Amino acid sequence: MHLLPPARTAAALITAALLLVTAAPAWAHVHVHADGAVAPGATDVRMTFHVPNEKPSARTVAVRIEAPEGVRGVRAEQVTGWTTEPAAAGEAGRTAGWSGGEIEGEDGVDFVVHIDRLPTGMSELAFVARQEYDDGEVVTWDQETVAGQPEPEHPAPVLSLTGAPAADGGAHAATSPDTSWTAAVVCGVLLLLAAAGLPVARSAARRRGAVTR
């Protein structure tokens, strides 16, 4: 079996790591998960929305979650340092909001929502999250993630339901934090291996130069 010289091996590892970095999906998005499996039509459901601060130059100062049509009885759970906001007129009990707190730097905060009843006949719930910064910008997370297409800049947080036919099973794989975390770990290992291989490559090159002379 032909082995690559150390320098080429290190270069190959670095290239592979860079490819993983560019191919790995972004994980610093608004994500939602529930306490256990959730079926269509479920009642008294508790969901957690993780909201990261994505602007180094600004702080998140308000968050609002809007549930899709058919969801009834949305209530915001109190978060330390934040004030729960009443639903705006005409939102039919489908929103929860918080303000008065801060998310800064690379931090993130979990916001818990309680829902009285979910609709039936659905395989997933796509929420809309609005994130307000102290510089006045409002980022809306509501874009659909489509299988086989690049991940949008602001994908909507989606909760998959059990006991219902899967809808585009791979459509939201790009937003999975577990997938991104795995890719990041593999990338880090490859970079460490590449860094360890560079001194060996230099030493081998010096030895070859000495033999040649």
Backbone torsions as a table, in degrees:
resi	resn	phi	psi	omega
1	MET	NA	129.7	-178.4
2	HIS	-80.0	127.9	179.7
3	LEU	-103.7	139.1	176.9
4	LEU	-71.1	145.8	172.8
5	PRO	-58.8	155.0	-177.7
6	PRO	-53.6	-41.8	-178.2
7	ALA	-62.2	-42.3	179.6
8	ARG	-68.5	-35.7	177.9
9	THR	-62.3	-45.7	179.1
10	ALA	-62.5	-42.4	179.8
11	ALA	-63.6	-39.2	179.6
12	ALA	-64.7	-40.4	178.8
13	LEU	-64.8	-42.0	179.1
14	ILE	-63.3	-42.6	178.8
15	THR	-61.0	-43.9	179.5
16	ALA	-62.7	-40.0	179.2
17	ALA	-64.2	-41.6	179.0
18	LEU	-64.7	-37.6	177.6
19	LEU	-63.6	-39.3	178.3
20	LEU	-65.5	-38.8	180.0
21	VAL	-61.5	-44.4	-177.7
22	THR	-74.6	-27.3	-177.7
23	ALA	-87.5	-23.2	-176.0
24	ALA	-67.5	136.2	179.5
25	PRO	-71.2	153.1	178.2
26	ALA	-70.9	141.4	-178.7
27	TRP	-113.7	-13.3	-177.5
28	ALA	-83.3	61.4	177.7
29	HIS	-121.5	171.4	174.5
30	VAL	-73.7	124.9	-178.8
31	HIS	-123.2	153.6	178.0
32	VAL	-128.9	140.9	171.8
33	HIS	-145.0	156.4	-178.8
34	ALA	-112.4	163.8	176.3
35	ASP	-79.3	91.2	-179.2
36	GLY	87.9	-178.4	-179.1
37	ALA	-69.8	143.3	-179.3
38	VAL	-125.9	127.6	-178.9
39	ALA	-103.6	156.7	174.9
40	PRO	-56.4	140.1	-180.0
41	GLY	81.2	3.4	-177.9
42	ALA	-64.2	152.3	178.3
43	THR	-117.6	157.4	177.9
44	ASP	51.7	62.5	-176.9
45	VAL	-101.5	136.3	178.4
46	ARG	-112.4	121.9	-178.5
47	MET	-122.7	147.0	179.1
48	THR	-118.4	127.1	176.8
49	PHE	-107.2	120.7	177.5
50	HIS	-94.6	121.2	-176.6
51	VAL	-116.3	111.6	177.3
52	PRO	-90.1	155.8	172.8
53	ASN	-88.2	119.3	-173.5
54	GLU	-107.8	5.7	179.8
55	LYS	-118.3	109.1	-179.5
56	PRO	-59.6	-27.7	-175.3
57	SER	-92.7	1.8	-177.6
58	ALA	-145.3	168.1	-179.9
59	ARG	-120.5	143.8	175.0
60	THR	-76.1	127.7	-176.7
61	VAL	-122.9	-5.9	177.6
62	ALA	-156.9	145.5	-179.9
63	VAL	-137.4	136.1	175.9
64	ARG	-135.1	131.3	179.0
65	ILE	-111.7	129.6	177.7
66	GLU	-117.2	123.7	179.9
67	ALA	-83.4	156.8	179.6
68	PRO	-73.0	169.9	178.0
69	GLU	-56.9	142.4	178.5
70	GLY	99.0	-21.3	177.5
71	VAL	-79.5	136.6	-177.5
72	ARG	-127.2	141.2	172.7
73	GLY	73.6	60.8	179.0
74	VAL	-91.4	129.0	-179.6
75	ARG	-134.0	138.6	179.8
76	ALA	-89.0	132.6	174.6
77	GLU	-85.4	144.1	-178.8
78	GLN	-64.0	134.9	176.7
79	VAL	-117.3	131.9	-178.3
80	THR	-55.6	127.2	178.7
81	GLY	88.8	-2.2	-178.9
82	TRP	-123.9	157.6	176.6
83	THR	-113.1	127.2	178.3
84	THR	-71.3	140.1	-176.9
85	GLU	-105.7	141.1	176.1
86	PRO	-69.0	150.9	179.5
87	ALA	-66.2	143.9	178.8
88	ALA	-71.4	155.4	-179.7
89	ALA	-60.4	137.8	177.6
90	GLY	87.2	0.2	-178.3
91	GLU	-90.8	0.7	169.9
92	ALA	52.9	39.2	176.0
93	GLY	66.5	30.0	-178.7
94	ARG	-113.5	11.3	-178.1
95	THR	-128.2	155.0	174.2
96	ALA	-140.6	140.4	-177.8
97	GLY	-143.3	158.0	178.6
98	TRP	-139.4	147.0	176.2
99	SER	-151.6	174.4	176.5
100	GLY	88.3	-10.3	178.0
101	GLY	-102.8	-169.7	179.9
102	GLU	-145.3	139.9	168.1
103	ILE	-124.7	120.4	-175.4
104	GLU	-129.0	167.8	179.3
105	GLY	60.6	-129.7	179.0
106	GLU	-105.9	18.5	-178.7
107	ASP	-76.8	166.9	175.1
108	GLY	-144.0	156.6	-179.4
109	VAL	-130.3	142.4	176.3
110	ASP	-93.2	126.5	177.0
111	PHE	-113.9	124.5	-175.0
112	VAL	-100.3	134.3	179.2
113	VAL	-121.5	134.2	174.2
114	HIS	-105.2	134.8	-178.7
115	ILE	-124.4	130.1	-178.8
116	ASP	-69.2	-44.8	-176.6
117	ARG	-152.6	139.1	175.7
118	LEU	-98.8	155.2	177.3
119	PRO	-72.8	161.7	175.7
120	THR	-99.4	170.1	176.7
121	GLY	71.7	21.0	179.4
122	MET	-127.5	147.5	178.9
123	SER	-102.1	-12.7	178.8
124	GLU	-159.2	159.9	178.5
125	LEU	-121.7	121.7	178.1
126	ALA	-102.6	115.6	-178.7
127	PHE	-94.4	167.0	172.2
128	VAL	-117.5	126.0	178.5
129	ALA	-116.6	129.5	177.2
130	ARG	-113.8	126.3	-173.5
131	GLN	-119.1	117.5	-177.1
132	GLU	-104.1	134.2	179.5
133	TYR	-103.8	161.1	-177.8
134	ASP	-73.4	-5.0	174.2
135	ASP	-93.5	5.3	177.4
136	GLY	96.5	-12.7	-179.4
137	GLU	-74.0	140.2	174.7
138	VAL	-119.5	119.1	178.7
139	VAL	-100.1	127.4	-179.6
140	THR	-107.7	120.5	179.1
141	TRP	-95.3	95.9	-175.6
142	ASP	-147.7	9.3	-175.4
143	GLN	-84.0	140.2	-178.7
144	GLU	-78.5	137.6	174.5
145	THR	-96.3	122.8	-175.6
146	VAL	-112.0	132.6	-179.8
147	ALA	-58.6	135.6	177.7
148	GLY	83.7	-2.0	178.8
149	GLN	-117.9	156.7	179.4
150	PRO	-59.4	147.6	178.7
151	GLU	-65.6	134.8	178.6
152	PRO	-67.7	166.2	-177.4
153	GLU	-68.4	-36.6	-177.9
154	HIS	-130.7	74.2	-178.6
155	PRO	-67.6	145.0	178.1
156	ALA	-71.1	142.7	173.0
157	PRO	-70.5	127.2	-173.8
158	VAL	-123.5	133.7	176.4
159	LEU	-111.1	120.7	177.4
160	SER	-80.7	138.0	179.8
161	LEU	-102.4	148.9	179.4
162	THR	-94.7	160.2	177.0
163	GLY	74.8	16.9	178.1
164	ALA	-134.8	154.0	178.6
165	PRO	-57.6	137.0	-179.3
166	ALA	-69.5	139.1	177.1
167	ALA	-113.2	109.9	-179.9
168	ASP	51.7	67.1	-174.3
169	GLY	-50.9	-34.4	-178.6
170	GLY	-93.4	0.8	-172.1
171	ALA	-62.7	-37.3	-174.3
172	HIS	-106.4	12.0	-179.1
173	ALA	-62.2	-29.3	-176.7
174	ALA	-66.4	-18.9	-177.6
175	THR	-98.9	8.4	-177.1
176	SER	-74.6	121.7	178.7
177	PRO	-63.8	-31.8	-178.5
178	ASP	-64.5	-43.3	179.7
179	THR	-61.6	-45.0	-179.4
180	SER	-65.1	-40.8	-179.8
181	TRP	-63.4	-42.1	178.3
182	THR	-60.9	-45.6	179.4
183	ALA	-62.1	-39.4	-179.9
184	ALA	-65.1	-40.6	179.1
185	VAL	-64.5	-46.0	179.2
186	VAL	-61.2	-41.8	179.2
187	CYS	-60.6	-44.0	179.8
188	GLY	-62.0	-41.6	178.6
189	VAL	-62.2	-44.0	-179.9
190	LEU	-63.1	-40.7	178.8
191	LEU	-64.2	-40.0	177.7
192	LEU	-63.9	-42.7	178.5
193	LEU	-62.6	-41.4	179.5
194	ALA	-64.0	-42.5	179.6
195	ALA	-63.5	-38.2	179.4
196	ALA	-69.2	-28.8	-177.5
197	GLY	-79.7	-22.1	-177.5
198	LEU	-63.1	-45.9	177.4
199	PRO	-59.6	-38.3	178.4
200	VAL	-62.7	-41.3	-179.5
201	ALA	-63.7	-43.2	179.7
202	ARG	-63.7	-42.4	-179.8
203	SER	-62.6	-43.4	179.6
204	ALA	-63.1	-39.2	179.6
205	ALA	-64.9	-40.2	178.6
206	ARG	-64.0	-39.9	-179.5
207	ARG	-66.2	-40.5	178.6
208	ARG	-64.6	-37.6	178.4
209	GLY	-65.7	-39.1	179.9
210	ALA	-66.7	-39.5	179.7
211	VAL	-65.5	-40.2	-178.6
212	THR	-62.6	-42.0	178.6
213	ARG	-67.8	NA	NA
